[in-house]
């Protein structure tokens, strides 16, 4: 089951009554201008995976159907508000014979809360190699059912953990329960949504130091992926310093194929005592 240790607060739950398909169904306001209109009340900042997935959907609406995302790089600049619509403005940097480059900014109240660069590629044949095996995990159907914090339309299974003392799991199976159809863009956006759900810095969290807000996030889509099938996420911490921490991750399908890779940098700072919080306020 995806949960925190009993000594730590539980991660926020998924928004009630909201589906992933609704979140990714953007309104076309004008050429290269889109808006996410689904809003809901929650006592947390807008989930980063949501705004990143919506930005990728907006960028994908401006390229031909033969081009699918192969990478995205995003920066979280301000805390967003789940109770407000988000506007996405797309810049068409380049359309070549095989690749298209796009930049997207997400805005609320006239301010940029997230920026993203994404690249799209026409499918082509190539030598298909995988240097390392996927992480070891039993099949998801043999594991107990869990829940995913903050994620609409997802279910999870948790295998044995490589860091059993971590506050949250760093290795887990996940699958979208919504009907995503056969649109590759929708599946890659769903993967982007999922990729920001839990921190790979959880094993480095203790009573004094903790990962906080995400700073930047990148995903490389190596091969086609279906998010209505099970995928295994494995997050690995690497380093902390200077108030930041960095981890990487892999996304593999149940047949043992590496489908995507990701990396993220987060704030990593000392916890403030209740007295320090009162003074700062």
Phi and psi in degrees as a GROMACS rama.xvg file:
@    title "Ramachandran Plot"
@    xaxis  label "Phi"
@    yaxis  label "Psi"
@TYPE xy
-78.9281  106.815  UNK-2
-156.787  163.469  UNK-3
-86.5823  164.135  UNK-4
-63.991  154.354  UNK-5
-62.5853  -21.938  UNK-6
-82.6559  -2.91351  UNK-7
-120.119  151.983  UNK-8
-65.2137  145.055  UNK-9
-67.4606  144.078  UNK-10
-62.2746  155.028  UNK-11
-63.4488  146.155  UNK-12
-77.4246  171.796  UNK-13
-69.2089  149.254  UNK-14
-63.6756  132.809  UNK-15
-73.3845  135.801  UNK-16
72.4018  15.2977  UNK-17
-116.355  134.742  UNK-18
-107.802  153.761  UNK-19
-61.8808  -37.873  UNK-20
-61.5008  -37.9189  UNK-21
-65.261  -42.1094  UNK-22
-63.8291  -35.1556  UNK-23
-91.4937  -1.192  UNK-24
-89.391  90.1033  UNK-25
-86.7203  145.28  UNK-26
-83.6305  130.326  UNK-27
-81.8165  106.192  UNK-28
-82.3545  -40.1309  UNK-29
-162.393  -178.959  UNK-30
-60.4533  123.79  UNK-31
64.252  21.8445  UNK-32
-132.405  123.999  UNK-33
-133.347  161.083  UNK-34
-140.785  133.438  UNK-35
-91.8964  113.992  UNK-36
-98.9134  -9.50497  UNK-37
-76.4999  120.232  UNK-38
-126.039  157.271  UNK-39
-160.051  158.634  UNK-40
-92.0983  129.958  UNK-41
-155.784  149.542  UNK-42
-85.1636  35.5974  UNK-43
-136.382  161.667  UNK-44
-65.8654  157.338  UNK-45
-51.9684  132.204  UNK-46
-63.4693  125.716  UNK-47
-59.7848  -37.236  UNK-48
-62.7033  -31.3868  UNK-49
-66.6003  -51.3783  UNK-50
-66.6462  -33.2938  UNK-51
-67.2935  -43.7042  UNK-52
-64.8833  -40.7297  UNK-53
-66.255  -39.0772  UNK-54
-62.7406  -39.5274  UNK-55
-66.1013  -39.1972  UNK-56
-61.2847  -43.5059  UNK-57
-61.5895  -45.6705  UNK-58
-62.0958  -41.8726  UNK-59
-66.1507  -23.2156  UNK-60
-69.9417  -14.6476  UNK-61
-103.381  5.91748  UNK-62
-117.689  165.64  UNK-63
-67.7465  157.76  UNK-64
-66.1174  -12.8736  UNK-65
-85.1087  -2.60843  UNK-66
-114.669  125.837  UNK-67
-119.289  156.609  UNK-68
-64.5588  137.803  UNK-69
-116.304  -13.5651  UNK-70
-162.484  152.435  UNK-71
-144.03  143.651  UNK-72
-132.77  120.965  UNK-73
-127.477  152.926  UNK-74
-123.729  127.537  UNK-75
-89.8455  113.707  UNK-76
-103.828  -35.7895  UNK-77
-143.451  156.198  UNK-78
-69.7374  129.858  UNK-79
-91.2071  168.499  UNK-80
-116.692  118.148  UNK-81
-64.3906  -20.28  UNK-82
-88.8159  7.38801  UNK-83
-125.407  144.42  UNK-84
-62.334  154.071  UNK-85
-119.5  132.71  UNK-86
-100.76  137.902  UNK-87
-120.716  121.505  UNK-88
-110.463  125.277  UNK-89
-106.171  134.898  UNK-90
-109.31  128.171  UNK-91
-91.642  92.407  UNK-92
-71.4537  -40.7887  UNK-93
-164.18  143.419  UNK-94
-127.842  106.79  UNK-95
-99.7624  -170.619  UNK-96
-66.0286  -34.1476  UNK-97
-121.279  -21.1474  UNK-98
-127.178  148.553  UNK-99
-129.478  135.831  UNK-100
-113.37  135.936  UNK-101
-135.162  149.14  UNK-102
-122.206  142.147  UNK-103
-133.865  137.92  UNK-104
-118.35  139.501  UNK-105
-104.704  129.293  UNK-106
-124.176  141.863  UNK-107
-134.729  131.953  UNK-108
53.5275  36.9132  UNK-109
77.73  1.80441  UNK-110
-113.269  144.503  UNK-111
-77.7028  122.149  UNK-112
-102.024  -18.1473  UNK-113
-157.565  140.301  UNK-114
-129.117  148.33  UNK-115
-146.31  141.167  UNK-116
-111.163  136.971  UNK-117
-137.77  147.693  UNK-118
-125.587  139.712  UNK-119
-121.087  148.732  UNK-120
-138.056  136.956  UNK-121
-73.1429  131.837  UNK-122
-59.6952  135.896  UNK-123
-144.933  159.421  UNK-124
-76.4266  148.462  UNK-125
-167.274  163.945  UNK-126
-64.2327  125.706  UNK-127
-108.095  105.353  UNK-128
-125.441  152.21  UNK-129
-137.033  113.306  UNK-130
-74.2623  -31.1033  UNK-131
-126.558  147.42  UNK-132
-70.3498  159.429  UNK-133
-72.2248  159.856  UNK-134
-58.5461  150.075  UNK-135
-77.545  124.224  UNK-136
-157.848  137.673  UNK-137
-61.7575  157.802  UNK-138
-56.6654  144.419  UNK-139
-61.2451  -31.9766  UNK-140
-69.1511  -11.7163  UNK-141
-94.659  -0.182478  UNK-142
-110.854  156.287  UNK-143
-69.1775  152.566  UNK-144
-70.946  141.606  UNK-145
-131.047  -172.835  UNK-146
-127.963  157.237  UNK-147
-111.991  126.915  UNK-148
-67.3928  136.823  UNK-149
71.9776  -9.53198  UNK-150
-95.9382  122.797  UNK-151
-81.178  139.987  UNK-152
65.3217  37.1541  UNK-153
-133.379  148.01  UNK-154
-125.205  163.569  UNK-155
-143.521  158.862  UNK-156
-134.238  145.169  UNK-157
-120.807  115.202  UNK-158
-81.7432  -178.106  UNK-159
-58.725  139.918  UNK-160
-93.3477  139.228  UNK-161
-69.9255  -22.4592  UNK-162
-126.203  78.8151  UNK-163
-63.9479  -19.0552  UNK-164
-90.9895  0.0550086  UNK-165
-67.6563  151.62  UNK-166
-65.2272  -33.7728  UNK-167
-134.353  158.6  UNK-168
-62.4574  146.636  UNK-169
-115.425  -4.295  UNK-170
-134.76  123.913  UNK-171
-162.364  150.237  UNK-172
-87.6044  145.794  UNK-173
-146.044  152.5  UNK-174
-151.815  139.108  UNK-175
-79.5131  133.691  UNK-176
-92.8271  -6.31211  UNK-177
-85.2101  157.108  UNK-178
-80.9161  102.205  UNK-179
-87.9184  -6.81613  UNK-180
65.1938  -148.75  UNK-181
-117.493  14.751  UNK-182
-77.666  113.038  UNK-183
-59.8523  -34.3542  UNK-184
-62.0041  -41.4007  UNK-185
-64.1617  -38.7596  UNK-186
-69.4286  -40.0414  UNK-187
-69.6609  -33.8649  UNK-188
-66.2578  -39.4918  UNK-189
-63.7128  -37.6338  UNK-190
-65.9696  -40.4567  UNK-191
-61.2891  -42.8016  UNK-192
-56.9209  -46.2683  UNK-193
-68.3846  -34.1425  UNK-194
-65.8093  -15.019  UNK-195
-105.106  13.4786  UNK-196
-74.9449  -42.2135  UNK-197
-131.376  151.711  UNK-198
-88.0358  131.714  UNK-199
-72.7515  -5.64067  UNK-200
-88.6135  3.04492  UNK-201
-53.2071  -38.567  UNK-202
-65.6031  -17.6379  UNK-203
-98.357  6.49698  UNK-204
-86.0984  135.444  UNK-205
-142.453  -164.979  UNK-206
-69.4778  -18.5086  UNK-207
-106.995  -35.5764  UNK-208
-122.67  143.698  UNK-209
-151.798  146.116  UNK-210
-69.5841  146.948  UNK-211
-127.635  -129.78  UNK-212
-66.6471  148.025  UNK-213
-72.9673  141.008  UNK-214
-100.956  -53.4094  UNK-215
-146.922  159.458  UNK-216
-150.198  137.34  UNK-217
-138.075  144.683  UNK-218
-134.968  135.123  UNK-219
-113.093  124.99  UNK-220
-97.9345  98.6132  UNK-221
-76.5999  -38.7415  UNK-222
-142.155  159.483  UNK-223
-55.5351  145.491  UNK-224
-141.473  143.385  UNK-225
-112.789  123.227  UNK-226
-89.2674  -4.19844  UNK-227
-88.8435  4.35258  UNK-228
-109.192  162.996  UNK-229
-68.4557  137.147  UNK-230
-128.453  148.111  UNK-231
-106.447  119.806  UNK-232
-98.2401  134.965  UNK-233
-132.686  114.359  UNK-234
-107.773  133.216  UNK-235
-127.126  119.17  UNK-236
-74.3351  148.487  UNK-237
-126.08  -45.9591  UNK-238
-162.189  154.938  UNK-239
-134.899  154.75  UNK-240
164.127  149.934  UNK-241
63.07  25.543  UNK-242
82.4391  11.3194  UNK-243
-134.351  156.546  UNK-244
-134.771  154.07  UNK-245
-137.515  135.561  UNK-246
-140.411  163.599  UNK-247
-123.457  170.008  UNK-248
-157.42  160.961  UNK-249
-125.799  152.706  UNK-250
-125.804  116.997  UNK-251
-122.714  147.857  UNK-252
-86.0805  168.357  UNK-253
-66.0487  -17.4491  UNK-254
-88.068  10.0978  UNK-255
84.6898  20.0005  UNK-256
-104.793  132.028  UNK-257
-72.223  119.404  UNK-258
-100.96  -33.3243  UNK-259
-157.342  160.547  UNK-260
-129.783  153.675  UNK-261
-143.671  162.242  UNK-262
-149.35  151.833  UNK-263
-148.957  145.095  UNK-264
-114.929  136.059  UNK-265
-128.782  157.096  UNK-266
-61.201  140.634  UNK-267
-140.716  103.471  UNK-268
-136.612  168.228  UNK-269
-70.3674  142.439  UNK-270
-68.9478  144.523  UNK-271
-91.6709  140.982  UNK-272
-73.3703  159.45  UNK-273
-54.12  -36.857  UNK-274
-64.6347  -42.0556  UNK-275
-63.7688  -38.0141  UNK-276
-64.5762  -41.4111  UNK-277
-64.5307  -40.1024  UNK-278
-64.2014  -41.7949  UNK-279
-67.849  -26.451  UNK-280
